[in-house]
Amino acid sequence: MSRIPLRPEPAGHEFVDLKTPPDWDAVFGATGPLELEIGCGAGGFALGHAKRFPQIRLVAFEWRKKFAREVAFRAIKNGVPNLKVIEADARTEIPRIFIPGSLSAIHVQFPDPWWKRAHFKRAVVQPEFARFLFTLLKPGGRFDMRTDVEDRARQMLAILEGAGFVNPLGPGVFHPYDPEEVPSTRERRYLASGEPVYRARLNRP
């Protein structure tokens, strides 16, 4: 996707800087479980997940314009109406567009690990934001986390469990690969090479 030129039409610009959350039933023209992906990258998971489960409505954030616009274009081209892509900083915009208890699932897959300690504040999964995301999930809602960086995986898992998410396998335990899950573009490479992926599927009680 890196060789694809930047498409001119911004992705999801109508959802940026809103003062009140949109009516998602009207946005999608349908009702159903509302899900969020933070950092959809090349869109392998977002497109595949939305297509496999047409009853859900998926809102996917990606701050890199080229990726966000290409995924939005492919959603339209491939007939995936239950996916909306927004090119923006998720941490800024999510509080504007979702109300507490409105999400059935949150997906964070292969986030940038921000190797330098001075840059850790840029990481998506941090204590305060994790506690906020917890409030957005419905009771019984799921937090789906995947990464290839073990240290970061353990940090995120500890932060999420500290924010109130429950790990059904026990604190600090990663989840095995589930062939029923849709892999992201990056995860498909790891599945082919056999490199480890650290996964967790946590719940809001």
C-alpha positions as CSV (number, residue, x, y, z in Angstrom):
1,M,0.0,0.0,0.0
2,S,3.0,2.3,0.5
3,R,3.3,2.7,-3.3
4,I,-0.3,3.8,-3.8
5,P,-0.6,7.6,-4.2
6,L,-2.5,9.6,-1.6
7,R,-6.2,9.8,-2.6
8,P,-7.6,13.3,-2.5
9,E,-10.8,12.6,-0.5
10,P,-10.3,12.7,3.3
11,A,-11.6,9.7,5.1
12,G,-14.4,10.4,7.6
13,H,-13.8,14.2,7.7
14,E,-17.5,14.7,8.7
15,F,-16.8,13.0,12.0
16,V,-13.9,15.2,13.1
17,D,-14.3,18.0,15.6
18,L,-18.0,17.2,16.3
19,K,-19.5,18.8,19.4
20,T,-21.9,15.9,20.0
21,P,-21.8,12.2,19.0
22,P,-23.4,11.3,15.7
23,D,-26.5,9.2,15.3
24,W,-24.8,6.0,14.3
25,D,-28.1,4.4,13.2
26,A,-28.5,7.2,10.7
27,V,-24.8,7.2,9.7
28,F,-24.9,3.5,8.8
29,G,-28.5,3.3,7.8
30,A,-28.8,0.3,10.0
31,T,-28.9,-0.9,13.6
32,G,-26.6,-3.5,15.1
33,P,-23.5,-3.9,17.4
34,L,-21.2,-0.9,17.2
35,E,-17.5,-1.7,17.2
36,L,-14.3,0.4,17.2
37,E,-10.8,-0.3,15.8
38,I,-8.0,2.0,16.8
39,G,-5.3,2.0,14.2
40,C,-6.6,0.0,11.2
41,G,-3.3,0.3,9.3
42,A,-3.6,-1.3,5.8
43,G,-7.2,-2.4,6.7
44,G,-6.8,-6.2,6.5
45,F,-8.7,-6.7,9.7
46,A,-11.2,-3.9,9.3
47,L,-12.3,-4.9,5.8
48,G,-12.3,-8.6,6.6
49,H,-14.1,-8.3,9.9
50,A,-16.8,-6.0,8.6
51,K,-17.3,-8.2,5.5
52,R,-17.5,-11.5,7.6
53,F,-19.9,-9.9,10.1
54,P,-22.3,-7.7,8.1
55,Q,-24.6,-7.3,11.1
56,I,-22.0,-5.2,13.0
57,R,-21.1,-1.6,12.4
58,L,-17.3,-0.9,12.6
59,V,-15.7,2.5,13.0
60,A,-11.9,2.4,12.2
61,F,-9.4,5.1,13.1
62,E,-6.1,5.6,11.3
63,W,-4.0,8.7,11.6
64,R,-1.9,8.1,8.5
65,K,-3.8,9.7,5.6
66,K,-2.7,7.4,2.9
67,F,-3.7,4.3,4.8
68,A,-7.0,5.7,6.0
69,R,-8.1,7.0,2.6
70,E,-7.1,3.7,0.8
71,V,-9.1,1.6,3.3
72,A,-12.1,3.9,3.0
73,F,-11.9,3.6,-0.8
74,R,-11.6,-0.2,-0.7
75,A,-14.6,-0.4,1.6
76,I,-16.7,1.4,-1.0
77,K,-15.2,-0.4,-3.9
78,N,-15.7,-3.9,-2.4
79,G,-19.2,-3.2,-1.1
80,V,-18.6,-3.1,2.7
81,P,-21.1,-0.5,3.8
82,N,-20.8,-1.4,7.5
83,L,-17.3,0.1,7.8
84,K,-16.5,3.8,8.3
85,V,-12.9,5.0,8.4
86,I,-11.7,8.2,10.1
87,E,-8.3,9.7,9.5
88,A,-7.6,11.4,12.8
89,D,-6.0,11.0,16.2
90,A,-8.2,8.5,17.9
91,R,-7.4,9.7,21.4
92,T,-8.8,13.2,20.5
93,E,-11.8,12.2,18.5
94,I,-13.2,9.1,20.3
95,P,-14.4,11.0,23.3
96,R,-16.4,13.3,20.9
97,I,-18.2,10.6,19.0
98,F,-19.0,7.7,21.3
99,I,-21.2,7.7,24.5
100,P,-20.6,5.5,27.5
101,G,-21.9,1.9,27.0
102,S,-22.3,2.2,23.3
103,L,-19.6,-0.2,22.0
104,S,-19.8,-3.9,21.7
105,A,-16.1,-4.4,21.0
106,I,-12.8,-2.4,20.8
107,H,-9.9,-3.7,18.7
108,V,-6.3,-2.6,19.1
109,Q,-3.9,-4.5,16.9
110,F,-0.2,-4.1,16.5
111,P,0.0,-0.6,17.8
112,D,3.3,1.3,17.4
113,P,5.4,0.2,20.5
114,W,7.2,3.5,20.7
115,W,10.5,2.0,21.7
116,K,12.0,5.2,23.3
117,R,10.9,5.8,26.9
118,A,10.4,9.5,26.1
119,H,7.9,8.6,23.4
120,F,5.8,6.2,25.5
121,K,3.3,8.9,26.1
122,R,2.3,8.5,22.5
123,A,1.2,4.9,23.0
124,V,-2.5,4.2,22.6
125,V,-3.0,1.9,25.6
126,Q,-2.2,4.0,28.7
127,P,-3.9,3.9,32.1
128,E,-6.2,7.0,31.8
129,F,-7.3,6.2,28.2
130,A,-7.8,2.5,29.1
131,R,-10.1,3.5,31.9
132,F,-12.0,5.7,29.5
133,L,-12.3,3.0,26.9
134,F,-13.7,0.7,29.6
135,T,-16.6,3.1,30.1
136,L,-17.4,3.0,26.3
137,L,-18.0,-0.7,26.3
138,K,-21.3,-2.3,27.1
139,P,-21.4,-4.8,29.9
140,G,-20.1,-8.0,28.4
141,G,-18.3,-6.0,25.7
142,R,-14.9,-7.3,24.4
143,F,-11.5,-5.7,24.1
144,D,-9.4,-7.4,21.4
145,M,-5.7,-6.8,21.7
146,R,-2.9,-8.2,19.5
147,T,0.8,-7.3,19.1
148,D,4.1,-8.9,18.2
149,V,6.1,-7.1,20.9
150,E,6.1,-9.2,24.0
151,D,7.2,-6.5,26.5
152,R,4.6,-4.1,25.1
153,A,2.0,-6.9,25.2
154,R,2.6,-7.5,28.9
155,Q,2.4,-3.8,29.6
156,M,-0.9,-3.3,27.8
157,L,-2.4,-6.4,29.4
158,A,-1.5,-5.1,32.9
159,I,-2.9,-1.6,32.1
160,L,-6.1,-3.0,30.7
161,E,-6.6,-5.4,33.7
162,G,-5.9,-2.5,36.0
163,A,-8.5,-0.4,34.3
164,G,-11.2,-3.0,35.1
165,F,-11.1,-5.3,32.1
166,V,-11.4,-9.0,33.0
167,N,-9.2,-11.6,31.5
168,P,-11.2,-14.9,31.4
169,L,-8.0,-16.9,31.3
170,G,-6.6,-15.2,34.4
171,P,-4.5,-12.1,35.0
172,G,-1.5,-11.8,32.7
173,V,-2.4,-14.8,30.6
174,F,-2.4,-14.4,26.8
175,H,-5.0,-16.1,24.6
176,P,-4.3,-18.7,22.0
177,Y,-4.8,-18.1,18.3
178,D,-8.4,-18.5,17.2
179,P,-8.8,-19.5,13.5
180,E,-12.3,-18.0,13.5
181,E,-10.8,-14.5,14.1
182,V,-9.9,-12.3,11.1
183,P,-6.2,-11.6,11.0
184,S,-4.9,-8.1,10.1
185,T,-2.6,-7.5,7.2
186,R,0.4,-7.7,9.5
187,E,-0.8,-10.7,11.4
188,R,-1.2,-12.7,8.2
189,R,2.6,-12.4,7.7
190,Y,3.3,-13.7,11.2
191,L,0.9,-16.6,10.8
192,A,2.7,-17.6,7.6
193,S,6.2,-17.2,9.1
194,G,5.3,-18.8,12.5
195,E,6.5,-15.7,14.5
196,P,4.7,-15.2,17.8
197,V,1.7,-12.9,18.2
198,Y,0.5,-12.0,21.7
199,R,-3.2,-11.9,22.0
200,A,-5.8,-11.1,24.7
201,R,-9.6,-11.0,24.6
202,L,-10.7,-9.1,27.7
203,N,-14.3,-8.3,28.8
204,R,-16.1,-5.6,30.6
205,P,-18.0,-7.5,33.4
